[in-house]
Amino acid sequence: MVHAFVMVKVSGDADTSAVADAISGVETVTEAHVVAGDFDVVAEVDAPDMYTVLDTVADAVRGVDGVIDTRTYVSMTE
């Protein structure tokens, strides 16, 4: 199992809470939170392998309207 944290930047005219809710609906996303700081949303992904993490971020998360940038950090511990 791969556990990753995805930092999401949202466009200024988008509803950040709605973006977080949409990201929460992605199958491998276990949680998504609106946060303060350099990014607007932090999502946690649990996937069977790195390819699934890649697909989740590249297709599902980046495909949400309002998402303009992401950074993915893979957990090195379980």
N, C-alpha and C positions, 0 to 999 in steps of 0.2 A: 504494500500500500504506500502511496506517495501522498504526503500532506504538504500543501503549499499555501502561501499567503499571497493574494493578488491585490496590489494597490491600484486603485482606479481613480483617474482624474476625470471630472465631469465638466462639460461645457458650462459657461456662465449662465446661459439661458435655459438650461435643463433643470428639471425638478430632481434634486439629488435623492430625496427619499424614494421617488418613483423609480429611479435608476437602481437604487439598492434593492428595492422590492423585486424588480425584474431580474436582477442578478441572483437574488435568493431563489428564484424559480428554476434556475439551471440545475440539472440533475445532480451533478457532482459537487455543487456548492453547498456546504453545510451551514454556513452563516455568512451574512453580509451586514456590515455596520457603517453608518454615516459617521465620519470622524473629522476632527479638526487637524489641520496641518498641511503639509505639501500635497497630500492626496485627499480625496473627498469620501471615498468608500474603501473599506478593507473587506475582502472576501476570503473565506477559507475554503479550500478545495481538497477533497479526499478522493483519490482516483487510484485505480489498480496499477497504473504505470505512468511514466513520463509522457508518453504519447497522448494519453487521455487528458493529462493536465494541459499539454500544448493545444489540443483540440478545444478544450473547454475555454481557454483564454482567447485563442486566436479566432474562434468561430462564435462561441456563445456569448462570452463577456464583451468582447470588442464589437459584437454585433448589436448590442443594446443601444438604442437611440440615446445620444447624450454622452456616451463614453468617447473620450478623445485620446486617452493614453492609459497604458497599464505598465506595471512592473511586477514581475513574479519572483517570489522568494520561496525556495524549496526548503522545508524543514530538514535538518540533518539528524534530528532525534525523533523517536516515535512517541 
